[in-house]
Amino acid sequence: MHRLKKNGKKLLKTILIIALIIIVLIGIFKITTKISPPDITNPQIENLQVTQVDSNFYFINNNWLQKSKSGLWEMYVEGEDYERGIINGKLTKNLIYKQENAFINQIKVMIPSESYLKFLKSFLAFFNRNIDEHVIPEYQNEIYGISQSASEQFDFIGSNYHRILNYHAAHDIGHALQNLNLVACTAFAGWDSFSEDSSLIIGRNFDFYVGDEFAEDKIIMFCNPDKGYKFMIVTWGGMIGATSGMNDQGLTVTLNASKSEIPFGAATPISLVAREILQYASTIQEAFEIAKKRKTFVSESLFIGSAKDGKTASIEKSPKNQALFETTSDYIICTNHFLSPEMKIAEIENANQQDYATLYRFDRVEELINQAPKLNVRSVAKILRDQKGIHDENIGMGNEKAINQLIAHHSIIFKPEELKVWISTSPFQLGEFVCYDLNKVFSQYKGIKEFQVINEADYTIPTDSFLNTINFQNFNRFKVIRNQIQHSIKLNKQIEEEDSLFNELIELNPEFFETYVYLGDYFNHSKITDKAILAYKKALTKEIPNIYQADNIQSKIEELNK
């Protein structure tokens, strides 16, 4: 009895010690993950009021936001850092809320486990605990200004400033978690002999996908900062980083992810490096020097076009190294792998074209460029919209090996020497490409107080004819059935009349490997082993984006055969 009491006391003491350790760890976690906002010297800026003219036009002093007939939001912002942030936030308050809600909802779709989401939230909070130390004061102030207009509804994730600051690393995190297929971009440029008028022309697809809703309210921001150059970027509510943009010196920046290791600590979000380049660089070399000053936690190609240099080059940057890749030809292509001798990854360099979507897309772009080497804005748009594989093979709608994967947040074309930019309208890169002249926007439309058409209507590129085909209808129906299958697996429910629905799925997109993966996963979950194996084997006969996905399908077959 004495021994039981003694053991009981030991157990109680052990439990108390463990509880104390947990409490201490939680305390340390909260302290180490708390990010304090910057000190602001002009808080009176927060009293600025928005004037709403109608549902599609708002202004504050010289700054304004309007929704164009194309569906794109257009915004002009000027001033110093905190002022820009406050004004940006007040003008786009509704868009910030919608964007954050869409982002969180899509994350829940991709990661349905509540426990894993909680773990991921804590991990990211700890991982990015020092992110503010890697963001220059100017951008901290601007982001803090925007965060004043963020919704308190999402404070279960973190404070407004903490959340908005961390969202600037979303591209990097999605890039690191490549198995979620969030980023798979394509860019190319031509000049001299590969350009119809010999001037530099650049095209790119930004294939950052976190659901269709996330891409609905794109903002074309024209920024006139108190320091640096005027510039434009394609962005969304709450985002000041650049993924695609051009400044008034004719320097352009686009981001293309490359293969990365899982990062182990915070660094500067790549979109903020790109933003700094746009705001403070006018040549490729100046852009290179700015990038060199910033430590990043993923590998990325900063695709830099320059009117002054008359060409495009790629700054290839990893957490440890940086190199400049230039070609000896009059064109350059950038997908999702490094090309410079210093930065090449042997695994990809020595791989077969079929093993990686990035190699496959690179070759497809080169194939199309060489078919029509005299590039102009319409031929560039045609390449950006291309859905076929090498030698025009049908590889299924939505395949990551296609230049157009039908997931693009936006597609963009630059003519830097003319300071003209064309931006795609929804859906994806299939809608019209709307043209803006930076000279006109910054000289003629500062301080407008009512809606005005600011795009160059005569330069509009028409919608893709694919929009009017049965195949586009098929793709939309395909996504509905796909979502139904994934939802039924999540809820552990059987689909009624599944045979007819599954036959329809195959008819809608027969050459897409994932068509059969969805079916295999459903049958696997339902423990219908023979049908699951048949579906997975069928998937292996199609064009699969990379060896990892092929190996994953093969491992499912092997597991079922045990």
C-alpha positions as CSV (number, residue, x, y, z in Angstrom):
1,M,0.0,0.0,0.0
2,H,2.9,2.3,0.9
3,R,4.5,1.5,-2.4
4,L,1.3,2.3,-4.3
5,K,1.1,5.6,-2.6
6,K,4.7,6.3,-3.3
7,N,4.3,5.3,-7.0
8,G,1.1,7.4,-7.1
9,K,3.0,10.5,-5.9
10,K,5.7,9.9,-8.5
11,L,3.1,9.6,-11.2
12,L,1.4,12.8,-10.1
13,K,4.8,14.6,-9.9
14,T,5.6,13.4,-13.4
15,I,2.3,14.6,-14.7
16,L,2.7,18.0,-13.1
17,I,6.2,18.3,-14.5
18,I,5.0,17.4,-18.0
19,A,2.1,19.8,-17.7
20,L,4.5,22.5,-16.6
21,I,6.8,21.8,-19.5
22,I,3.8,22.0,-21.9
23,I,2.7,25.3,-20.4
24,V,6.3,26.7,-20.7
25,L,6.5,25.5,-24.3
26,I,3.2,27.1,-25.2
27,G,4.4,30.3,-23.5
28,I,7.7,30.2,-25.4
29,F,5.8,29.4,-28.7
30,K,3.5,32.4,-28.2
31,I,6.4,34.7,-27.4
32,T,8.6,33.5,-30.2
33,T,5.9,33.6,-32.8
34,K,4.6,37.0,-31.9
35,I,5.4,39.6,-34.5
36,S,5.2,43.2,-33.4
37,P,4.0,45.8,-35.9
38,P,6.4,48.6,-37.0
39,D,6.4,51.9,-35.2
40,I,4.4,54.5,-37.2
41,T,5.3,58.2,-37.1
42,N,2.2,59.5,-39.1
43,P,-0.8,57.6,-37.6
44,Q,-3.1,60.5,-38.7
45,I,-3.1,58.9,-42.1
46,E,-5.5,56.4,-40.7
47,N,-8.2,59.0,-40.6
48,L,-8.4,59.2,-44.4
49,Q,-11.9,58.5,-45.7
50,V,-13.0,56.6,-48.9
51,T,-15.4,58.4,-51.2
52,Q,-17.6,55.8,-53.0
53,V,-19.0,57.1,-56.3
54,D,-20.8,53.9,-57.1
55,S,-20.2,50.1,-56.7
56,N,-17.4,50.2,-59.2
57,F,-15.5,53.4,-58.3
58,Y,-13.9,54.6,-55.0
59,F,-11.3,57.3,-54.4
60,I,-9.1,58.9,-51.6
61,N,-7.5,62.1,-52.7
62,N,-5.5,61.2,-55.9
63,N,-5.8,57.5,-55.3
64,W,-8.6,55.4,-56.8
65,L,-10.0,52.0,-57.4
66,Q,-12.4,51.0,-60.3
67,K,-13.7,47.9,-61.9
68,S,-13.4,47.8,-65.6
69,K,-15.8,46.3,-68.1
70,S,-13.3,43.5,-68.6
71,G,-13.8,42.4,-65.0
72,L,-10.3,43.6,-63.9
73,W,-10.0,45.9,-60.9
74,E,-7.7,48.8,-61.7
75,M,-6.1,50.9,-58.9
76,Y,-3.8,53.9,-58.7
77,V,-1.9,54.5,-55.4
78,E,0.7,57.1,-54.5
79,G,2.6,58.4,-51.5
80,E,5.0,57.1,-48.8
81,D,4.9,53.6,-47.5
82,Y,2.4,53.6,-44.7
83,E,0.2,56.1,-46.5
84,R,0.1,53.7,-49.6
85,G,-0.7,50.8,-47.3
86,I,-3.5,52.6,-45.5
87,I,-5.0,53.9,-48.8
88,N,-4.6,50.5,-50.5
89,G,-6.3,48.8,-47.6
90,K,-9.2,51.2,-47.4
91,L,-9.9,51.1,-51.2
92,T,-9.7,47.3,-51.3
93,K,-11.2,46.3,-48.0
94,N,-13.9,44.2,-49.5
95,L,-11.5,42.5,-51.9
96,I,-9.1,41.7,-49.0
97,Y,-11.9,40.0,-47.1
98,K,-13.0,38.0,-50.2
99,Q,-9.5,37.0,-51.1
100,E,-8.6,35.8,-47.6
101,N,-11.9,33.9,-47.3
102,A,-11.2,32.2,-50.7
103,F,-7.7,31.4,-49.8
104,I,-8.6,29.8,-46.4
105,N,-11.5,27.8,-48.0
106,Q,-9.2,26.4,-50.7
107,I,-6.6,25.4,-48.1
108,K,-9.4,23.5,-46.3
109,V,-10.3,21.7,-49.5
110,M,-6.6,20.7,-50.1
111,I,-6.0,19.8,-46.5
112,P,-9.4,18.5,-45.1
113,S,-7.9,17.3,-41.8
114,E,-8.7,19.8,-39.0
115,S,-5.9,18.4,-36.8
116,Y,-3.4,18.7,-39.6
117,L,-4.5,22.2,-40.4
118,K,-4.0,23.2,-36.7
119,F,-0.5,21.6,-36.8
120,L,0.3,23.4,-40.1
121,K,-0.9,26.7,-38.7
122,S,1.4,26.3,-35.7
123,F,4.3,25.1,-37.8
124,L,4.0,28.1,-40.2
125,A,3.7,30.5,-37.3
126,F,6.9,29.1,-35.8
127,F,8.6,28.8,-39.2
128,N,7.9,32.4,-40.0
129,R,8.4,33.7,-36.5
130,N,11.2,36.1,-37.7
131,I,9.8,36.9,-41.1
132,D,9.6,40.6,-40.2
133,E,13.4,40.7,-39.8
134,H,13.7,39.8,-43.5
135,V,11.3,42.4,-44.8
136,I,12.6,45.9,-45.4
137,P,11.1,48.6,-43.2
138,E,9.4,50.3,-46.2
139,Y,7.4,47.2,-47.0
140,Q,6.7,46.4,-43.3
141,N,5.0,49.8,-43.1
142,E,3.1,49.3,-46.3
143,I,1.9,45.9,-45.3
144,Y,1.0,47.2,-41.8
145,G,-1.1,49.9,-43.4
146,I,-3.0,47.4,-45.5
147,S,-3.6,45.2,-42.5
148,Q,-5.6,47.9,-40.7
149,S,-8.4,47.0,-43.2
150,A,-8.2,43.2,-42.8
151,S,-11.1,41.4,-41.2
152,E,-11.1,40.4,-37.5
153,Q,-13.1,37.4,-38.6
154,F,-9.8,35.5,-39.3
155,D,-7.9,36.4,-36.1
156,F,-8.1,32.8,-35.1
157,I,-5.2,32.4,-37.5
158,G,-3.3,35.4,-36.2
159,S,-3.3,39.2,-35.9
160,N,-4.2,41.2,-39.0
161,Y,-0.6,42.3,-39.5
162,H,0.8,38.8,-38.8
163,R,-1.6,37.2,-41.3
164,I,-1.1,39.8,-44.1
165,L,2.7,39.7,-43.7
166,N,2.7,35.9,-43.8
167,Y,0.4,35.7,-46.9
168,H,3.3,37.3,-48.8
169,A,5.1,34.0,-48.4
170,A,2.2,32.0,-49.7
171,H,3.8,31.6,-53.2
172,D,7.0,30.4,-51.5
173,I,5.2,27.9,-49.2
174,G,3.0,26.6,-52.0
175,H,6.2,26.3,-54.1
176,A,8.0,24.3,-51.4
177,L,4.9,22.0,-51.0
178,Q,5.2,21.0,-54.7
179,N,3.1,17.9,-54.2
180,L,0.1,20.3,-54.0
181,N,0.9,21.5,-57.5
182,L,0.3,25.2,-56.6
183,V,3.0,26.7,-58.9
184,A,4.1,25.5,-62.4
185,C,4.7,28.7,-64.4
186,T,6.0,29.3,-67.9
187,A,7.7,32.4,-69.4
188,F,9.6,33.2,-72.6
189,A,10.9,36.3,-74.5
190,G,12.2,37.2,-77.9
191,W,14.1,40.1,-79.4
192,D,16.0,41.1,-82.5
193,S,15.6,38.2,-85.0
194,F,12.9,36.5,-82.9
195,S,10.7,39.6,-82.7
196,E,8.4,40.9,-85.5
197,D,9.6,44.5,-85.0
198,S,13.0,43.4,-83.4
199,S,12.0,45.0,-80.1
200,L,11.8,42.9,-76.8
201,I,8.6,41.0,-76.2
202,I,7.8,38.8,-73.2
203,G,5.0,36.4,-72.3
204,R,4.2,34.5,-69.1
205,N,1.6,32.3,-67.5
206,F,1.3,32.7,-63.7
207,D,0.0,29.2,-62.7
208,F,-0.5,29.8,-59.0
209,Y,-3.7,27.9,-58.2
210,V,-5.6,28.1,-55.0
211,G,-9.1,27.7,-56.4
212,D,-11.1,29.4,-59.1
213,E,-12.6,31.9,-56.6
214,F,-9.1,33.2,-55.7
215,A,-8.5,34.4,-59.2
216,E,-11.8,36.2,-59.7
217,D,-10.8,39.6,-58.4
218,K,-7.4,40.5,-59.9
219,I,-6.1,44.0,-59.3
220,I,-3.9,45.8,-61.7
221,M,-2.1,48.2,-59.4
222,F,-0.4,51.3,-60.7
223,C,1.9,52.6,-58.0
224,N,3.6,56.0,-57.8
225,P,5.8,55.7,-54.7
226,D,7.6,58.6,-53.1
227,K,10.9,56.7,-53.7
228,G,12.0,54.7,-56.7
229,Y,10.3,54.2,-60.0
230,K,6.6,54.1,-60.9
231,F,5.5,50.6,-61.7
232,M,2.5,48.3,-62.3
233,I,1.8,44.8,-60.9
234,V,-0.9,42.2,-61.2
235,T,-2.0,41.5,-57.7
236,W,-4.9,40.8,-55.3
237,G,-6.4,42.2,-52.1
238,G,-3.8,42.5,-49.4
239,M,-0.8,41.7,-51.6
240,I,2.0,44.3,-52.3
241,G,4.5,41.8,-53.6
242,A,5.2,41.3,-57.3
243,T,4.6,38.1,-59.3
244,S,4.3,39.9,-62.6
245,G,5.0,43.6,-63.3
246,M,6.8,46.4,-65.2
247,N,8.2,49.8,-64.2
248,D,8.3,53.0,-66.1
249,Q,11.9,52.3,-67.1
250,G,10.8,49.3,-69.1
251,L,12.1,46.7,-66.6
252,T,9.9,43.7,-66.1
253,V,9.8,40.9,-63.5
254,T,8.0,37.6,-63.4
255,L,8.5,34.7,-61.0
256,N,9.1,31.1,-61.9
257,A,9.6,28.5,-59.1
258,S,12.4,26.0,-59.3
259,K,12.9,22.7,-57.4
260,S,13.6,23.4,-53.7
261,E,14.3,21.6,-50.6
262,I,11.9,22.0,-47.7
263,P,12.9,25.3,-46.0
264,F,13.8,25.4,-42.3
265,G,13.5,29.1,-41.5
266,A,12.1,32.4,-42.5
267,A,13.7,34.6,-45.2
268,T,12.5,37.3,-47.6
269,P,9.4,36.3,-49.5
270,I,10.4,36.2,-53.2
271,S,7.5,38.4,-54.2
272,L,8.9,41.2,-52.1
273,V,12.3,40.8,-53.7
274,A,10.6,41.1,-57.1
275,R,8.7,44.2,-55.9
276,E,11.9,45.8,-54.7
277,I,13.5,45.1,-58.1
278,L,10.6,46.8,-59.9
279,Q,10.7,49.8,-57.6
280,Y,14.4,50.3,-57.6
281,A,16.0,48.7,-60.7
282,S,16.2,49.9,-64.3
283,T,18.6,47.3,-65.8
284,I,19.3,43.6,-65.5
285,Q,22.5,44.2,-63.5
286,E,20.8,46.5,-61.1
287,A,18.1,43.8,-60.6
288,F,20.8,41.2,-60.0
289,E,22.4,43.3,-57.3
290,I,19.1,43.9,-55.4
291,A,18.3,40.2,-55.5
292,K,21.8,39.4,-54.2
293,K,21.2,41.4,-51.1
294,R,18.1,39.4,-50.0
295,K,18.1,35.9,-48.6
296,T,15.2,33.7,-49.8
297,F,14.1,30.4,-48.5
298,V,13.1,28.8,-51.8
299,S,14.7,28.5,-55.2
300,E,13.3,30.8,-57.8
301,S,14.0,32.3,-61.3
302,L,13.4,36.0,-61.5
303,F,12.8,36.5,-65.2
304,I,14.0,40.0,-65.9
305,G,13.2,41.9,-69.1
306,S,14.9,45.2,-69.8
307,A,14.2,47.9,-72.4
308,K,17.6,49.5,-71.6
309,D,19.4,46.1,-72.2
310,G,17.1,45.1,-75.1
311,K,16.8,41.6,-73.8
312,T,15.7,39.2,-71.1
313,A,17.8,37.3,-68.6
314,S,17.0,35.0,-65.6
315,I,18.3,35.6,-62.1
316,E,18.5,32.1,-60.7
317,K,18.4,32.3,-56.9
318,S,18.4,29.6,-54.2
319,P,18.8,30.0,-50.4
320,K,22.6,29.7,-50.8
321,N,23.5,30.8,-54.3
322,Q,22.6,33.1,-57.1
323,A,23.6,33.2,-60.8
324,L,22.6,35.1,-63.9
325,F,21.5,33.1,-66.9
326,E,21.7,34.7,-70.3
327,T,21.4,33.1,-73.8
328,T,23.4,33.6,-76.9
329,S,20.2,33.4,-78.9
330,D,17.6,36.0,-79.5
331,Y,15.1,34.2,-77.3
332,I,15.0,32.8,-73.8
333,I,12.6,30.3,-72.1
334,C,12.0,29.9,-68.4
335,T,9.8,27.1,-66.9
336,N,10.6,25.6,-63.5
337,H,14.3,24.5,-63.6
338,F,17.6,26.3,-63.5
339,L,19.7,26.6,-66.7
340,S,23.0,28.2,-65.6
341,P,26.0,25.9,-65.0
342,E,26.3,27.1,-61.4
343,M,22.7,26.4,-60.5
344,K,21.7,23.4,-62.5
345,I,20.4,20.4,-60.6
346,A,21.8,17.1,-61.7
347,E,18.6,15.2,-61.1
348,I,16.7,17.3,-63.6
349,E,19.6,18.0,-66.0
350,N,20.2,14.3,-66.5
351,A,16.5,13.4,-66.6
352,N,14.4,12.3,-69.6
353,Q,12.0,15.0,-71.0
354,Q,9.0,12.8,-69.9
355,D,10.1,12.7,-66.3
356,Y,9.5,16.3,-65.5
357,A,6.8,18.7,-66.6
358,T,9.2,21.6,-66.5
359,L,11.5,20.0,-69.1
360,Y,8.5,19.0,-71.2
361,R,7.0,22.5,-71.2
362,F,10.3,24.0,-72.0
363,D,10.6,21.9,-75.1
364,R,7.0,22.6,-76.1
365,V,7.6,26.4,-75.8
366,E,10.8,26.1,-77.9
367,E,8.9,24.0,-80.5
368,L,6.2,26.6,-80.8
369,I,8.6,29.6,-80.9
370,N,10.6,27.9,-83.7
371,Q,7.4,27.4,-85.7
372,A,6.7,31.2,-85.6
373,P,10.0,32.9,-84.7
374,K,8.8,36.4,-85.5
375,L,6.9,36.9,-82.3
376,N,4.2,39.5,-81.9
377,V,1.6,40.0,-79.2
378,R,-1.0,37.7,-80.9
379,S,1.5,34.9,-81.5
380,V,2.7,35.2,-77.9
381,A,-0.9,35.0,-76.6
382,K,-1.4,31.9,-78.8
383,I,1.6,30.2,-77.3
384,L,0.5,31.1,-73.8
385,R,-3.0,29.5,-74.5
386,D,-1.6,26.3,-76.0
387,Q,-3.0,23.1,-74.3
388,K,-1.2,20.5,-76.4
389,G,1.8,18.4,-75.8
390,I,5.0,17.9,-77.8
391,H,4.1,17.4,-81.6
392,D,0.6,18.6,-80.8
393,E,-0.2,15.5,-78.8
394,N,-3.5,15.4,-76.8
395,I,-2.3,15.1,-73.2
396,G,-5.6,15.9,-71.6
397,M,-7.1,19.2,-70.4
398,G,-5.5,20.4,-67.2
399,N,-2.2,18.6,-67.6
400,E,0.8,20.3,-65.9
401,K,2.9,19.5,-68.9
402,A,0.8,21.9,-71.0
403,I,1.8,25.5,-71.3
404,N,-1.9,26.3,-70.6
405,Q,-3.0,24.1,-67.7
406,L,-6.4,25.9,-67.3
407,I,-5.4,27.0,-63.8
408,A,-3.6,30.4,-64.5
409,H,-4.2,33.2,-62.0
410,H,-3.2,35.5,-64.9
411,S,-1.3,35.6,-68.1
412,I,0.7,38.6,-69.2
413,I,2.5,40.1,-72.2
414,F,5.0,42.9,-72.1
415,K,6.4,45.3,-74.7
416,P,9.0,47.0,-72.5
417,E,10.3,49.6,-75.0
418,E,6.7,50.8,-75.6
419,L,5.8,50.6,-71.9
420,K,2.7,48.5,-72.9
421,V,1.4,45.5,-71.0
422,W,-1.4,43.1,-71.9
423,I,-3.2,41.2,-69.1
424,S,-5.6,38.3,-69.5
425,T,-9.2,38.4,-68.3
426,S,-11.1,35.5,-66.9
427,P,-11.3,32.6,-67.2
428,F,-7.6,31.8,-66.9
429,Q,-5.8,33.1,-70.1
430,L,-8.8,32.5,-72.3
431,G,-10.6,35.9,-72.0
432,E,-9.5,39.0,-73.7
433,F,-5.9,40.4,-73.1
434,V,-6.4,44.0,-72.1
435,C,-3.7,46.5,-73.0
436,Y,-2.4,49.3,-70.7
437,D,0.1,52.0,-71.7
438,L,2.1,53.0,-68.5
439,N,3.0,56.4,-69.9
440,K,-0.7,57.3,-70.3
441,V,-1.9,55.8,-67.0
442,F,0.7,57.7,-64.9
443,S,0.4,61.0,-66.9
444,Q,-3.3,61.2,-67.5
445,Y,-5.2,59.3,-64.9
446,K,-3.8,60.5,-61.5
447,G,-6.6,61.9,-59.3
448,I,-9.6,61.0,-61.4
449,K,-12.9,61.2,-59.5
450,E,-15.2,59.0,-61.7
451,F,-14.9,55.9,-63.8
452,Q,-12.7,56.3,-66.9
453,V,-11.6,53.8,-69.5
454,I,-7.8,53.6,-69.0
455,N,-7.0,50.6,-71.2
456,E,-6.0,50.8,-74.9
457,A,-9.1,49.4,-76.6
458,D,-7.5,49.3,-80.0
459,Y,-4.8,46.9,-78.8
460,T,-7.1,44.3,-77.2
461,I,-6.4,40.7,-78.0
462,P,-9.7,38.8,-78.6
463,T,-10.8,35.9,-76.4
464,D,-9.6,32.4,-77.2
465,S,-11.9,30.5,-79.5
466,F,-11.7,27.5,-77.1
467,L,-14.2,29.3,-74.9
468,N,-16.9,28.7,-77.4
469,T,-16.2,25.0,-77.9
470,I,-17.8,21.8,-76.4
471,N,-14.4,21.0,-74.9
472,F,-14.5,24.0,-72.6
473,Q,-18.0,22.9,-71.5
474,N,-16.6,19.4,-71.0
475,F,-13.8,20.7,-68.8
476,N,-16.1,22.6,-66.6
477,R,-18.4,19.5,-66.2
478,F,-15.2,17.4,-65.6
479,K,-14.3,19.6,-62.6
480,V,-17.8,19.3,-61.2
481,I,-17.6,15.5,-61.2
482,R,-14.1,15.5,-60.0
483,N,-15.1,17.6,-57.0
484,Q,-18.1,15.3,-56.4
485,I,-15.8,12.2,-56.3
486,Q,-13.3,13.9,-53.9
487,H,-16.2,15.1,-51.7
488,S,-17.7,11.6,-51.5
489,I,-14.3,10.1,-50.4
490,K,-13.9,12.8,-47.8
491,L,-17.4,12.0,-46.4
492,N,-17.0,8.2,-46.9
493,K,-20.2,8.2,-49.0
494,Q,-21.0,6.1,-52.1
495,I,-22.0,8.0,-55.2
496,E,-25.4,7.2,-56.7
497,E,-25.4,5.8,-60.2
498,E,-21.6,5.8,-60.1
499,D,-21.1,3.8,-63.3
500,S,-22.8,6.3,-65.6
501,L,-21.1,9.2,-63.8
502,F,-17.7,7.6,-64.1
503,N,-18.2,6.8,-67.8
504,E,-19.1,10.5,-68.3
505,L,-15.9,11.6,-66.5
506,I,-13.8,9.5,-68.9
507,E,-15.7,10.8,-72.0
508,L,-15.2,14.4,-70.8
509,N,-11.3,14.2,-70.5
510,P,-10.1,10.7,-71.7
511,E,-6.4,11.6,-72.2
512,F,-5.9,13.2,-68.8
513,F,-4.1,10.8,-66.4
514,E,-5.8,12.2,-63.4
515,T,-9.2,11.1,-64.8
516,Y,-8.2,7.6,-63.9
517,V,-6.5,8.5,-60.7
518,Y,-9.7,10.0,-59.3
519,L,-11.5,6.8,-60.2
520,G,-8.8,4.7,-58.8
521,D,-8.9,6.6,-55.5
522,Y,-12.6,6.2,-55.3
523,F,-12.5,2.5,-55.8
524,N,-9.5,2.1,-53.5
525,H,-11.4,4.0,-50.8
526,S,-14.4,1.8,-51.4
527,K,-12.2,-1.4,-51.2
528,I,-13.1,-2.4,-54.8
529,T,-9.6,-3.6,-55.4
530,D,-9.9,-4.9,-59.0
531,K,-11.4,-1.7,-60.4
532,A,-9.0,0.5,-58.5
533,I,-6.0,-1.4,-60.0
534,L,-7.5,-1.2,-63.5
535,A,-8.0,2.6,-63.1
536,Y,-4.5,3.2,-61.8
537,K,-3.0,1.1,-64.6
538,K,-4.9,3.1,-67.2
539,A,-3.5,6.3,-65.6
540,L,0.0,5.0,-66.2
541,T,-0.6,4.8,-69.9
542,K,-1.2,8.5,-70.1
543,E,1.2,11.5,-70.1
544,I,2.0,11.9,-66.4
545,P,3.7,15.2,-65.3
546,N,6.6,13.8,-63.4
547,I,8.2,10.6,-62.1
548,Y,7.0,11.3,-58.5
549,Q,3.4,11.1,-59.5
550,A,4.0,8.0,-61.6
551,D,5.8,6.3,-58.7
552,N,2.9,7.2,-56.4
553,I,0.4,5.6,-58.7
554,Q,2.6,2.5,-59.1
555,S,3.0,2.2,-55.3
556,K,-0.8,2.3,-54.9
557,I,-1.0,-0.6,-57.3
558,E,1.7,-2.6,-55.5
559,E,-0.1,-1.9,-52.1
560,L,-3.4,-3.2,-53.5
561,N,-1.7,-6.3,-54.9
562,K,-0.4,-7.4,-51.5
